[in-house]
């Protein structure tokens, strides 16, 4: 931004030379390196912050850095010339005159013009290195202000800090998880043998489990069948006892022998009772239980015969059913 530098009677140098971007001054001691940087600083700030003498009074500046009763320092920044001229009158009073493009201005207008011309800034590198981290950040921002809104930039910085904190917390969580998994892995006892041997053993155990499940199913089926047979047997026995009871002649005191010898059931009732005994028999069980049913019918016939019911309808039906069983008629 600074394009030119001019001095007159400043530390014994009168300079009028251009300044190129990224200019570095090198040379022997007292060749004017510091004088040029001091002249730029004095033109911009009105004092020299990194000089041995840093008084801001015009009289002290002229006495410390000038030669004679007048001294001038000036720079051209972005095609605008800024000048500070110091002079001592006959009474010894020192005054300072500020000019922008050869026009006299007030200190306020001078500062505004500098800002409009790009607000040039300077920094002392040795002094910068002694600053704290926060002060360095502030100085760099003042030297190279961002082109965005600083408030928005602060908000982005806060969000970035929050993101960093979240990432650090996530890292700590993952580290703890990895440590627990590593500890658990060390506690696992691997079975002896190679991987094929372990797989073969696992296949054997799997087959044994499947066989055990199949055997359990067969046992459950057998138990269900036994339970069904027992329930069927109990039901048939109960019905048989019911038939026996219904066909037994009971002699009641006070009744005539003719009334007592009357059959207690009709032919239809006896047939219904016999059919009930036979209706739940499966083909396989029917053959094995034929003798039991025949014996039951024979018992009914014997009981009716003892009761004197030789010629009643129930006796006839019972004998007919008995012939069917003994003849193998199903």
Buried (B, 14 or more C-beta within 10 A) or exposed (E): EBBBBBBBBBBEBEBEEEBEEEEEEEEEEEEBBBBBBBBBBBBBBBBBBBBEEEEEEBBBBBBBBBBEBBBBBBBBBEEBBBBBBBBBEEEEEBEBEBBBEEEEBEEEEBBEBBEEBEBBBBBBEEEBEEEEEEEBEEBEEEEEEEEEEEEEEEEEEEEEEEEEEEEEEEEEEEEEEEEEEEEEEEEEEEEEEEEEEEEEEEEEEEEEEEEEEEEEEEEEEEEEEEEEEEEBEEEBEEBBEEBBEBBEBEEEEEEEEEEBBEBBBEBEBBBEBBEBBBEEBEEEBEEEBBEBBBEBBBBBBEBBEEBEBEEBBBBBBBBBBBEBBEEEEE
